[in-house]
Amino acid sequence: MAAELSALKGLDFLSSADLNGAQTQALLTLAADIKAGRRNPRLDGKVLGLIFSKASTRTRVSFTVAMARLGGQTIDLNPSVSQVGRGEPIEDTARVLSRYLNAVAIRTFAQSDLQAYADAASIPIINALTDLEHPCQALADYLTMQEAFGSIEGLTMTYVGDGNNVAHSLLIAGALLGVNVRIGCPAGFYPLEQVVAQAKAIAAGRSEIAICEDPTEAVRGAHAVYTDVWASMGQEEEQSTRVQAFRGFCVDEALMSHADAKAIVLHCLPAHRGEEISAEVMESSASRIFDQAENRLHAQQALLATLLGAEG
């Protein structure tokens, strides 16, 4: 495990595809060890900057607490009260922040902006969510699945809903881990073709990558059933249209009856109960939703410790 992770020191984490399968698994193992108290990596004196152009609860708090538990500290570079939000070029900001900080986690809209930070910075840049991917979320998701089942290679993760940034990272990370990933979504809401093709290339026949317009078929036999809001941040004006388009895609007890008998339920939150997921399923014994939210903390501790070369 040490060799897989030591190779990541000082690197960026912009996409789930920035890791290989062994590195992804090693991060999950480290996260589990940190959670269980078997490992206690330290980043004393290190500083993480947060640049969040989108609203956040779990990502902001989990990164802040993760850094504190590692012995470091976090600075919130709110774009509305810094030059970041007043038009200073990304390249200039990135070069200056590289002189002050040890890493920056960025939550923004365009993946190209994230890449611009990475190109100019001399410190690790971490994707805390873009419109294209949410790779830190996927680490927590597969950590939660691994806690429930042990080895997850060959198991099936079904995502029901909009083919959004979360779906993209689930596809790529799942392919790296040998998990079958199915996306159940209506026509017109597929994940991007290039991301699906990328995931299939990574899977290389080792696992199944599939898109299905029938939610029942997508869920059939699945070991984990995952959903997200139908209208992501910035799509609120499409809410009523999407409610109609996603009719029949609610993860409720009827849909869950087609999954594996021991299937778990996941949601990255916030949830609209009665819309993409029923209150009954969210509160059922199958739900691992709040374990999943907690695992953002442990997965990000492992990620930060690795990218910043923690002691211990």
VMD Tcl script that draws the C-alpha trace (Angstrom):
set ca {
  {0.00 0.00 0.00}
  {2.82 2.43 0.88}
  {4.30 2.29 -2.62}
  {0.96 3.00 -4.31}
  {0.31 6.01 -2.12}
  {3.84 7.44 -1.97}
  {3.70 7.93 -5.75}
  {0.83 10.40 -5.27}
  {2.71 12.83 -3.01}
  {2.60 16.35 -4.43}
  {0.18 15.50 -7.22}
  {-3.23 16.99 -8.07}
  {-6.54 15.17 -7.67}
  {-8.78 16.62 -10.37}
  {-10.55 13.46 -11.49}
  {-11.15 9.92 -10.27}
  {-9.06 8.94 -13.30}
  {-5.98 10.60 -11.76}
  {-5.60 7.38 -9.74}
  {-5.13 3.82 -10.92}
  {-7.00 0.90 -9.41}
  {-4.33 -0.01 -6.88}
  {-4.03 3.59 -5.70}
  {-7.79 3.94 -5.35}
  {-7.98 0.76 -3.27}
  {-5.00 1.85 -1.18}
  {-6.72 5.16 -0.38}
  {-9.86 3.30 0.71}
  {-7.75 1.03 2.93}
  {-5.98 4.01 4.47}
  {-9.32 5.77 5.06}
  {-10.69 2.66 6.80}
  {-7.54 2.44 8.94}
  {-7.82 6.11 9.93}
  {-11.50 5.69 10.79}
  {-10.76 2.64 12.94}
  {-7.85 4.36 14.71}
  {-5.24 1.98 13.26}
  {-3.37 4.84 11.56}
  {-2.81 8.41 12.72}
  {-1.07 10.38 9.97}
  {0.03 13.91 10.84}
  {0.18 17.13 8.81}
  {1.33 19.44 11.61}
  {1.96 22.94 10.32}
  {0.37 22.29 6.91}
  {-2.34 24.63 5.60}
  {-5.21 23.83 3.22}
  {-6.99 26.59 1.32}
  {-10.65 26.29 0.28}
  {-11.98 28.16 -2.75}
  {-15.69 27.39 -2.99}
  {-17.74 29.15 -5.66}
  {-20.70 26.84 -4.97}
  {-22.66 26.28 -1.77}
  {-21.43 23.43 0.41}
  {-22.09 21.77 3.75}
  {-20.51 18.30 3.76}
  {-17.53 19.11 1.54}
  {-16.57 22.32 3.35}
  {-16.99 20.90 6.86}
  {-15.39 17.53 6.10}
  {-12.28 19.10 4.56}
  {-11.95 21.52 7.48}
  {-12.33 18.81 10.12}
  {-10.12 16.38 8.18}
  {-7.28 18.89 8.13}
  {-7.74 19.67 11.84}
  {-7.64 15.96 12.76}
  {-4.39 15.66 10.80}
  {-2.91 18.52 12.82}
  {-3.10 21.12 10.07}
  {-5.35 24.08 9.52}
  {-7.71 25.42 6.86}
  {-8.23 28.89 5.41}
  {-11.56 29.62 3.72}
  {-10.83 31.83 0.71}
  {-14.42 32.94 0.14}
  {-14.53 34.31 -3.44}
  {-17.05 36.98 -2.41}
  {-14.58 38.62 -0.01}
  {-11.28 38.02 -1.81}
  {-9.68 39.02 -5.08}
  {-10.58 35.55 -6.39}
  {-14.12 36.84 -6.90}
  {-13.07 40.20 -8.39}
  {-11.54 38.97 -11.59}
  {-7.92 38.33 -10.65}
  {-6.58 35.82 -13.20}
  {-6.63 32.23 -11.99}
  {-2.99 31.85 -12.93}
  {-1.93 34.76 -10.67}
  {-4.04 33.55 -7.78}
  {-2.67 30.02 -8.06}
  {0.94 31.17 -8.12}
  {0.48 33.42 -5.07}
  {-1.41 30.79 -3.06}
  {1.37 28.30 -3.81}
  {3.68 30.55 -1.76}
  {1.36 30.49 1.29}
  {-0.44 27.16 1.33}
  {0.32 23.45 1.02}
  {-2.79 22.50 -0.99}
  {-6.03 24.02 -2.28}
  {-9.43 22.33 -2.55}
  {-11.62 24.02 -5.16}
  {-15.37 23.76 -5.68}
  {-16.35 25.47 -8.90}
  {-18.34 25.15 -12.10}
  {-16.03 24.49 -15.05}
  {-13.46 21.69 -14.97}
  {-11.31 23.94 -17.17}
  {-11.02 26.48 -14.32}
  {-9.85 23.72 -11.99}
  {-7.30 22.65 -14.60}
  {-6.10 26.24 -14.93}
  {-5.39 26.36 -11.19}
  {-3.52 23.06 -11.42}
  {-1.46 24.20 -14.40}
  {-0.28 27.35 -12.61}
  {0.07 26.09 -9.04}
  {3.10 24.33 -7.58}
  {1.03 22.67 -4.81}
  {-1.65 19.96 -5.01}
  {-5.04 21.10 -6.33}
  {-8.04 19.00 -5.26}
  {-11.39 18.78 -7.00}
  {-14.00 19.49 -4.33}
  {-16.71 19.35 -7.05}
  {-17.06 20.68 -10.56}
  {-19.86 20.33 -13.07}
  {-17.92 17.41 -14.58}
  {-16.84 15.34 -11.56}
  {-17.04 14.89 -7.80}
  {-14.13 12.48 -7.15}
  {-13.90 12.99 -3.38}
  {-17.54 11.95 -3.09}
  {-16.85 8.75 -5.04}
  {-14.06 7.80 -2.62}
  {-16.49 8.06 0.30}
  {-19.16 6.16 -1.65}
  {-16.99 3.15 -2.40}
  {-15.55 3.24 1.13}
  {-19.13 2.91 2.41}
  {-19.84 0.04 0.02}
  {-16.64 -1.68 1.11}
  {-17.63 -1.36 4.77}
  {-20.92 -3.09 3.99}
  {-19.59 -5.95 1.85}
  {-15.84 -6.30 2.37}
  {-14.38 -6.89 -1.07}
  {-16.44 -5.00 -3.67}
  {-14.79 -6.26 -6.85}
  {-17.48 -7.87 -9.01}
  {-20.36 -6.32 -7.06}
  {-22.87 -3.94 -8.68}
  {-23.42 -0.27 -7.93}
  {-26.56 1.17 -9.53}
  {-27.03 4.92 -9.71}
  {-30.61 6.04 -10.42}
  {-31.13 9.60 -11.61}
  {-29.47 12.38 -13.55}
  {-26.19 11.50 -15.27}
  {-24.37 14.28 -13.46}
  {-20.94 14.88 -11.92}
  {-21.56 12.29 -9.19}
  {-22.52 9.68 -11.78}
  {-19.35 10.47 -13.75}
  {-17.05 9.89 -10.79}
  {-18.93 6.73 -9.78}
  {-18.41 5.36 -13.29}
  {-14.67 6.04 -13.35}
  {-13.88 5.02 -9.75}
  {-16.07 1.93 -10.04}
  {-14.27 0.86 -13.20}
  {-10.93 1.30 -11.41}
  {-12.12 -0.90 -8.52}
  {-13.66 -3.63 -10.68}
  {-17.23 -2.76 -9.66}
  {-20.10 -3.13 -12.12}
  {-21.64 0.32 -12.51}
  {-25.10 0.82 -13.96}
  {-26.67 4.22 -14.54}
  {-30.47 4.22 -14.67}
  {-31.71 7.47 -16.20}
  {-34.30 8.71 -18.71}
  {-33.34 9.59 -22.27}
  {-31.84 13.06 -22.46}
  {-30.20 12.77 -19.03}
  {-27.39 10.32 -19.80}
  {-23.90 10.85 -18.44}
  {-21.50 12.32 -20.99}
  {-20.55 9.89 -23.75}
  {-16.85 10.56 -23.31}
  {-17.03 9.70 -19.59}
  {-18.90 6.46 -20.29}
  {-16.32 5.56 -22.94}
  {-13.51 6.40 -20.51}
  {-15.02 4.17 -17.84}
  {-15.46 1.29 -20.28}
  {-11.85 1.63 -21.39}
  {-10.68 1.52 -17.76}
  {-12.92 -1.47 -16.99}
  {-11.53 -3.27 -20.05}
  {-14.01 -6.13 -19.64}
  {-13.13 -6.67 -15.98}
  {-16.46 -5.16 -14.93}
  {-19.68 -3.99 -16.56}
  {-20.42 -0.35 -17.40}
  {-24.03 0.08 -18.52}
  {-26.64 2.79 -19.13}
  {-30.29 1.82 -18.82}
  {-33.53 3.79 -19.28}
  {-35.55 1.28 -17.24}
  {-34.93 1.89 -13.50}
  {-36.19 -1.59 -12.58}
  {-33.67 -3.28 -14.88}
  {-30.93 -0.96 -13.66}
  {-31.58 -1.89 -10.04}
  {-32.14 -5.63 -10.58}
  {-29.72 -7.58 -8.38}
  {-27.72 -4.48 -7.42}
  {-25.74 -4.51 -4.18}
  {-25.81 -0.72 -3.77}
  {-28.54 1.60 -5.04}
  {-27.55 5.26 -5.19}
  {-29.45 8.40 -6.06}
  {-29.00 12.17 -6.08}
  {-31.24 15.20 -6.53}
  {-32.72 15.48 -10.01}
  {-31.77 19.15 -10.37}
  {-28.19 19.91 -9.34}
  {-26.87 23.32 -8.28}
  {-27.48 25.78 -11.10}
  {-30.38 23.75 -12.52}
  {-33.06 24.87 -10.08}
  {-35.11 26.53 -12.82}
  {-35.45 23.10 -14.45}
  {-36.91 21.50 -11.31}
  {-40.52 21.15 -12.47}
  {-39.46 19.84 -15.89}
  {-37.14 17.31 -14.34}
  {-39.77 16.07 -11.91}
  {-41.85 15.06 -14.92}
  {-38.91 13.56 -16.80}
  {-37.83 11.43 -13.82}
  {-41.26 10.07 -12.99}
  {-40.77 6.42 -12.03}
  {-37.13 6.93 -11.01}
  {-37.77 7.48 -7.29}
  {-35.81 5.05 -5.13}
  {-38.75 3.73 -3.12}
  {-39.62 0.38 -1.57}
  {-41.10 -0.91 -4.84}
  {-37.91 -0.16 -6.76}
  {-35.68 -1.53 -3.99}
  {-37.57 -4.84 -4.09}
  {-35.70 -5.62 -7.34}
  {-32.24 -5.11 -5.80}
  {-30.20 -7.74 -3.98}
  {-31.76 -8.77 -0.67}
  {-28.80 -7.28 1.21}
  {-28.54 -4.13 -0.92}
  {-27.59 -0.85 0.70}
  {-28.97 2.59 -0.18}
  {-26.76 5.63 -0.79}
  {-27.39 9.34 -1.41}
  {-24.77 12.10 -1.47}
  {-27.19 14.64 0.12}
  {-28.94 16.99 0.39}
  {-32.03 14.85 -0.32}
  {-35.53 15.74 -1.43}
  {-37.57 13.11 0.40}
  {-40.50 11.94 -1.65}
  {-38.84 13.01 -4.89}
  {-35.68 11.08 -5.85}
  {-35.90 8.92 -2.71}
  {-38.77 8.01 -0.43}
  {-38.64 8.84 3.26}
  {-39.23 5.15 4.05}
  {-36.17 4.00 2.10}
  {-34.03 6.82 3.43}
  {-34.83 5.77 6.99}
  {-34.76 2.01 6.31}
  {-32.25 -0.49 7.66}
  {-30.71 -0.62 4.19}
  {-29.75 3.06 4.30}
  {-26.07 3.86 4.74}
  {-26.59 7.50 3.79}
  {-25.29 9.05 6.99}
  {-22.38 6.61 7.23}
  {-21.61 7.71 3.68}
  {-21.68 11.38 4.73}
  {-19.33 10.63 7.63}
  {-16.98 8.81 5.28}
  {-16.33 12.03 3.38}
  {-14.25 12.99 6.43}
  {-12.21 9.79 6.55}
  {-11.68 9.55 2.78}
  {-10.48 13.15 2.67}
  {-8.15 12.60 5.62}
  {-6.59 9.77 3.63}
  {-6.40 11.89 0.49}
  {-4.83 14.89 2.20}
  {-2.38 12.73 4.12}
  {-1.31 11.09 0.87}
  {-1.02 14.17 -1.34}
  {0.84 16.12 1.35}
  {3.10 13.27 2.45}
  {1.96 12.98 6.06}
  {4.14 11.57 8.79}
  {2.91 8.30 10.28}
}
mol new
graphics top color blue
foreach p $ca { graphics top sphere $p radius 0.5 }
foreach p [lrange $ca 0 end-1] q [lrange $ca 1 end] { graphics top cylinder $p $q radius 0.2 }
display resetview
